[in-house]
Amino acid sequence: MLTTGKLVRDRIPEIIRAGGHEPEVYVAEPAEYRARLGAKLAEEVAEYMEADETDAPEELADVLEVAFALAADLGVDRAQLEEIRESKAEQWGGFSERIVSTGNR
């Protein structure tokens, strides 16, 4: 279980140092990293859900950054992830038509 700390973007320690402080950080082992990425994804999705239309694009960009990191951790690069997305969209469609299912008869 993850009890202390949180995963931060790579430049955060540098930015903190530039502000005159010394950050307390460490590099997560692979299993912890994946778990923290999952927690970060939940955090970013929650932030998107609470964002207004002005802030929503920034929050979506954060969600994408975490999704790309999770994919990379699985050995899938951005181009491969996009190919998977395109394949699923071709097979199952996307979400642009705003269709809502209420069950079957």
C-alpha positions as a LaTeX table, in Angstrom:
\begin{tabular}{lrrr}
\hline
Residue & $x$ (\AA) & $y$ (\AA) & $z$ (\AA) \\
\hline
Met1 & 0.00 & 0.00 & 0.00 \\
Leu2 & 1.23 & 3.48 & $-0.85$ \\
Thr3 & 1.23 & 5.50 & 2.33 \\
Thr4 & 3.54 & 8.48 & 1.88 \\
Gly5 & 4.65 & 10.64 & $-0.98$ \\
Lys6 & 3.29 & 10.85 & $-4.48$ \\
Leu7 & 4.60 & 10.50 & $-7.99$ \\
Val8 & 5.57 & 13.87 & $-9.46$ \\
Arg9 & 6.67 & 15.03 & $-12.88$ \\
Asp10 & 10.38 & 14.63 & $-13.65$ \\
Arg11 & 11.28 & 18.33 & $-13.45$ \\
Ile12 & 9.58 & 19.01 & $-10.12$ \\
Pro13 & 12.74 & 18.48 & $-8.01$ \\
Glu14 & 14.67 & 20.88 & $-10.30$ \\
Ile15 & 11.89 & 23.46 & $-10.03$ \\
Ile16 & 11.84 & 23.15 & $-6.23$ \\
Arg17 & 15.63 & 23.60 & $-6.11$ \\
Ala18 & 15.35 & 26.69 & $-8.32$ \\
Gly19 & 12.95 & 28.06 & $-5.72$ \\
Gly20 & 15.62 & 27.74 & $-3.03$ \\
His21 & 14.43 & 24.53 & $-1.37$ \\
Glu22 & 15.80 & 21.00 & $-1.28$ \\
Pro23 & 13.20 & 18.36 & $-2.18$ \\
Glu24 & 13.10 & 14.98 & $-0.45$ \\
Val25 & 12.71 & 12.45 & $-3.25$ \\
Tyr26 & 13.67 & 8.92 & $-4.27$ \\
Val27 & 13.29 & 6.81 & $-7.42$ \\
Ala28 & 10.55 & 4.19 & $-7.14$ \\
Glu29 & 11.23 & 0.54 & $-7.92$ \\
Pro30 & 9.27 & $-0.84$ & $-10.90$ \\
Ala31 & 6.34 & $-2.33$ & $-8.94$ \\
Glu32 & 5.92 & 0.80 & $-6.83$ \\
Tyr33 & 6.20 & 2.97 & $-9.94$ \\
Arg34 & 3.36 & 1.13 & $-11.66$ \\
Ala35 & 1.21 & 1.34 & $-8.53$ \\
Arg36 & 1.94 & 5.06 & $-8.17$ \\
Leu37 & 1.10 & 5.62 & $-11.85$ \\
Gly38 & $-2.27$ & 3.98 & $-11.23$ \\
Ala39 & $-2.85$ & 6.25 & $-8.25$ \\
Lys40 & $-1.75$ & 9.26 & $-10.30$ \\
Leu41 & $-4.17$ & 8.31 & $-13.08$ \\
Ala42 & $-7.04$ & 8.21 & $-10.57$ \\
Glu43 & $-5.92$ & 11.59 & $-9.18$ \\
Glu44 & $-5.75$ & 13.21 & $-12.62$ \\
Val45 & $-9.12$ & 11.78 & $-13.69$ \\
Ala46 & $-10.68$ & 13.11 & $-10.48$ \\
Glu47 & $-9.18$ & 16.54 & $-11.21$ \\
Tyr48 & $-10.62$ & 16.42 & $-14.73$ \\
Met49 & $-14.05$ & 15.48 & $-13.37$ \\
Glu50 & $-14.04$ & 18.55 & $-11.12$ \\
Ala51 & $-12.58$ & 20.96 & $-13.71$ \\
Asp52 & $-14.61$ & 23.59 & $-15.51$ \\
Glu53 & $-14.46$ & 23.95 & $-19.29$ \\
Thr54 & $-11.53$ & 26.34 & $-19.03$ \\
Asp55 & $-9.34$ & 23.98 & $-16.98$ \\
Ala56 & $-10.55$ & 20.69 & $-18.48$ \\
Pro57 & $-8.08$ & 20.64 & $-21.43$ \\
Glu58 & $-5.11$ & 21.01 & $-19.04$ \\
Glu59 & $-6.44$ & 18.21 & $-16.86$ \\
Leu60 & $-6.96$ & 15.99 & $-19.92$ \\
Ala61 & $-3.36$ & 16.65 & $-20.92$ \\
Asp62 & $-2.31$ & 15.41 & $-17.46$ \\
Val63 & $-4.43$ & 12.28 & $-17.92$ \\
Leu64 & $-2.73$ & 11.66 & $-21.27$ \\
Glu65 & 0.74 & 12.12 & $-19.78$ \\
Val66 & 0.00 & 9.48 & $-17.15$ \\
Ala67 & $-1.56$ & 7.17 & $-19.77$ \\
Phe68 & 1.57 & 7.49 & $-21.92$ \\
Ala69 & 3.76 & 6.70 & $-18.90$ \\
Leu70 & 1.66 & 3.63 & $-18.08$ \\
Ala71 & 1.88 & 2.47 & $-21.69$ \\
Ala72 & 5.66 & 2.96 & $-21.70$ \\
Asp73 & 5.90 & 0.95 & $-18.48$ \\
Leu74 & 4.09 & $-1.85$ & $-20.33$ \\
Gly75 & 6.55 & $-1.58$ & $-23.22$ \\
Val76 & 4.11 & 0.23 & $-25.51$ \\
Asp77 & 5.20 & 3.53 & $-27.09$ \\
Arg78 & 2.87 & 6.39 & $-28.06$ \\
Ala79 & 2.67 & 5.29 & $-31.70$ \\
Gln80 & 1.76 & 1.73 & $-30.69$ \\
Leu81 & $-0.85$ & 3.03 & $-28.25$ \\
Glu82 & $-2.35$ & 5.16 & $-31.01$ \\
Glu83 & $-2.43$ & 2.12 & $-33.33$ \\
Ile84 & $-4.29$ & 0.16 & $-30.65$ \\
Arg85 & $-6.72$ & 3.05 & $-30.18$ \\
Glu86 & $-7.30$ & 3.34 & $-33.93$ \\
Ser87 & $-7.86$ & $-0.40$ & $-34.27$ \\
Lys88 & $-10.43$ & $-0.39$ & $-31.47$ \\
Ala89 & $-12.13$ & 2.67 & $-32.97$ \\
Glu90 & $-12.30$ & 0.94 & $-36.35$ \\
Gln91 & $-13.72$ & $-2.25$ & $-34.84$ \\
Trp92 & $-16.02$ & $-0.78$ & $-32.17$ \\
Gly93 & $-16.34$ & 2.89 & $-33.11$ \\
Gly94 & $-15.46$ & 5.93 & $-31.05$ \\
Phe95 & $-17.64$ & 8.07 & $-28.84$ \\
Ser96 & $-18.35$ & 11.03 & $-31.15$ \\
Glu97 & $-21.96$ & 10.05 & $-31.83$ \\
Arg98 & $-22.84$ & 10.34 & $-28.11$ \\
Ile99 & $-24.74$ & 7.03 & $-28.06$ \\
Val100 & $-26.03$ & 5.92 & $-24.64$ \\
Ser101 & $-27.09$ & 2.30 & $-24.07$ \\
Thr102 & $-29.96$ & 1.61 & $-21.68$ \\
Gly103 & $-29.95$ & $-2.17$ & $-22.12$ \\
Asn104 & $-31.37$ & $-4.71$ & $-24.58$ \\
Arg105 & $-34.88$ & $-6.00$ & $-25.36$ \\
\hline
\end{tabular}
